[in-house]
Amino acid sequence: MWKKSIALILVVLMTAALISGCGKKEVSGSQDKAPVIELRLAHQDPPNAAMGQFFEEYAKEINEKTKGRVKVTVYSGGSLGSQKEYYNMVTSGITDIAWGFVGMFPGQFPMTEVVSLPMLGIKDAKVGSKVLWDLYQNTDYLKKEYKDVKVLILHTHMDVPISTKNKKIENAADLQGLKIRTVGGPPTAFAKQMGISPINLPTSDVYESLNKGVIDGYLCDWHAIHSFKMAEQTQYILDAGVYVGPFWVVMNKAKWDALPEDMKKVMDEISGKYAIEKIANHYGKIRAAVDKSATERKITISKLSDAEFSKWQVMSNGIWESWASDLSAKGYPAKDVLAKTQELVTKYNNEK
């Protein structure tokens, strides 16, 4: 009997050893496979908006080009938090990547704001974005503003026309006394300079304010005109390129530093200039949609004469100078930034 017991014990021990050996082999194999790096990306727009579509494509491309090693989950429509908190959410690690509008962070990105000065001559989102990215990449003027994060993309929204419900605008005199929706900062200074009565309203309130006669028109980019159906309350659009608004896409610095070098390379390759082209293409489709809607609704889209455009730029010079002087007094290289920005606007406007 005891011999049978010993044999049974030996069988049990051998079986346990085999199971243990197999288990170790499986663990070893799982350790050899690189874990998937999970990243969260937060933005405010709905998935079907121009930037919503871009971020879905951006996340997909990151996943594909890293062969699944980096997976980006997109949280659209402000679902991960308020846009005003995005920068702090990135630096604190609540989200890994976020898209933010510089205008939502007054005083935090003063040199980046240079592209939002009125009548600089920036003709579309592609030019504005190239100017902004060039400033960041090839000068030190903007870098201090982003020292706590990894900058993936800097870009601008579409250029802003002057749209009105009932009155065609051909010159500065036509603007006198009109109640025009605008945003704070340089755009409001421009409105006052041109004799406009500026009304600060959220974009979402423009349609109803036009309908009720609270405002005569609005300063909103082409994307907003399309997304908020403003064409339904608009008869005239002056394609004046009044200003563009800057945006950033930034990443948590520690999370970036922890990425393998080959993953960093992939992220850099599909960000920056490469991403700017894609964003501009999405915005281009929006402009085409507004033009189509204008034709269907018999909305008049016009441009300033060259002489009138130059006149408006001269009238805006005081705003540029005040902006540069005020920031220079605080120790910023604002005059140099303005001069470089004007140089880059000419360069990229003339680029084929």
Phi, psi and omega in degrees: 000316182296329178295321178295323180295316179297318180297319179297318179297319180297319179297316179298315181296319179295319179297317179298320180296319179296316179297316179299317180296318178297320180298317181296322180298319180295318179297316180300319180295321181291330179287330181288336181275125182295133180289152177287133178269116183266128178235144177252135179237123182249137172210167189267340188278156174291157183301333183271357176285168182304311181285331175298316177294319179300313184294327175297317179292321180299313180296318180296319182292323176299315180298316182292315186282344173262008181055040176082001181284335176239122179244123179254123174261124184266127175251101185265172174062026180070020185292341180264352180154174181288143180301327180296340182260359190300317183296314178294328177295325178288310183295331180271350178088008177296321169232159183269325182223144176211156178248126183224148177269124184303326180298343178277355183233066185303129177084350184274332182230059189299323181285328177296329183294350184305323183290346180271000176297142186287147172060036175285345180096011178289118192270342178195180183295326181295315179296312180301318182291320179294320177300312184295317180293322177297317178302318182287315185287322193248005172224171176260005187297324186258344192298323181297331182291343184235026185294339184264003183220169170262121178276123177264316183214140164237132181208173176239162173279184182292158178296154187254118173273177171253116183249139182226154183280318188231343189244129176280133180255123178239339181206175183298325181299329181291345183270347187304123174080357180289142176270107186241130176291134177212182177244168183290173178083212182307322178299323177291320177299320177299313181303314180295320180299326183271003178085012178278149169267101185287137177239116179274115181223149170296150180305323183295343182264355186295313184305307183292327179292325174292316182299323182269357179079015179291326178232156178267340183186193186202153169255100177218147181287168184300327179297317179293321178303318181287310187294325183257015174055034183293339180301335180294340181243021187232135177250331183226137175231120177263111182281078188257349183056054187298315178195171170231153180254134181273148178227157171233154167237113186235158183233148176304128187296316180296321179295320178296312182300331182280348179292143171300151185301322181292331177286322175301319181299316179297314181300317179295321183295326183259009175252201175052228185299321180300313181293323180302318179298318180294317178299315180299323179294320177297316178295325179300323178295324178295316180299319178297323179293322178293317178300319179296315180297321179297320178296315181295324183264002181059041174278137179272120174251122183228169178237159173288149170293159179303319181295318180290322178300315179299322179297318180294323177296317178299318180294334180273349181305321181297325178292316178300313184295320178296317179300311182294318181293316181298317182283328176297323178296339178265006176095008179270149178278049190296322181294320177293320179297317180297314180298316180294322179296317178297322177297316182289326176300314178299315181302309186278336172294327182271355181288136181277000000 
